Amino acid sequence: MRHLPQHPNIVSFREAYEDKDAVYLVMELCEGGELFDRIVAKGHYTERAAANVTKTILDVCKVCHEHGVIHRDLKPENFLFADANESAPLKTIDFGLSTFHVPGERFSEIVGSPYYMAPEVLRRNYGPEIDVWSTGVILYILLCGVPPFWAESEEGIAQAIIRGKLDFTRDPWPKVSEEAKHLVKRMLDPNPYTRITGQEVLEHSWIQNKDHGRTISLGDQVRMRIKQFSLMNRFKKKVLRVVADNLPDEQVDGFKQMFQTMDKDKNGNLSFEELKDGLSMIGHVIPDHDVQMLMDAADIDGNGTLSCEEFITMSVHLRRIESDEHLSEAFRYFDKNQSGYVEFEELKEALSDDESEASDDQVIKDILNDVDLDKDGRISFEEFKAMMKTGGDWKMASRQYSRALLSALSFKMFKDTSNKSVKCN
């Protein structure tokens, strides 16, 4: 970030301070919320607005690439507004997965978030063109509310990305301009060598004429879809917490012992170094950025360390919930009236009690409809289980790691558990 020039759409790096325990990065404060949250809050969303956002993101890509930097994790969560004003600048944040590059250099690390990954990342041979692809995915979502490549598993998502087949038939695509669809197709070209470049995107007529672009609303369903996926993922994350709270004593004890072994200074929290050394101790020497990804995903309170409870929740994430018994316990938690089904009011309560604002009834109905496979108006245990084992939590999906790494790490962590009953507290 010191290497990049000051730019109105890149979060400013102020200074770094270091003590014996940590490095502290002081960044510009962005108080205006995430890109998608602003879209959801708008009552009217248009092609012109999508074109302005796309130009901003590509302007940032251009500056980064000209200075030998690939962002590698462009996604809506990594764009914040400076403040709450309608005209507030959009700021690009989170350069934690960025890397320096020189012309012609290729990379093989699998980094980024699954729905925004270019196919060449999955093939482990890529360059700066991946930032254009990710921006194309964001543009597709801005125009219709859902990601372009969708599947019910991580393998399915990868296959859909590699196939690169786009759907322009569902609403609101029929009322989107041909120019916009042409640009989306060029940005989501699976071949990085024929994909449109960032400069060519900026020179595209749809971007050049953005101030005269269509102001016809793309429809409230675009906002509602975005909100629906956000809430769906919140529901899944809450289920994971309930599962972690109800793990059998012997598994909790196994995690507790593993945690205590890793906690070298016995202060009740795992630092970055302790987690890294602990993973190495069980046979996994993992690159620093992958360790940091695990920390970021599991550090619920954001204090930079992992408590025992956060460590166990991370372990549940790694395991991806294989036990029907664990899910059954979680299902009973949400099925407040013990009817054998999660019904509308119970789902609404589950999605509302963690947030200050009540959830929209129509969004709750849409989520219920998606999970309710037999369309009887409620969620059975089998439908609940299917929801938790699919890859649908795209919007808030944290940085993903190599599937092979996850599988191996999960096997190691779950291989041995003792039979003693020990709780974290």
Disulfide bonds with the S-S distance in Angstrom:
Cys308-Cys424 2.27
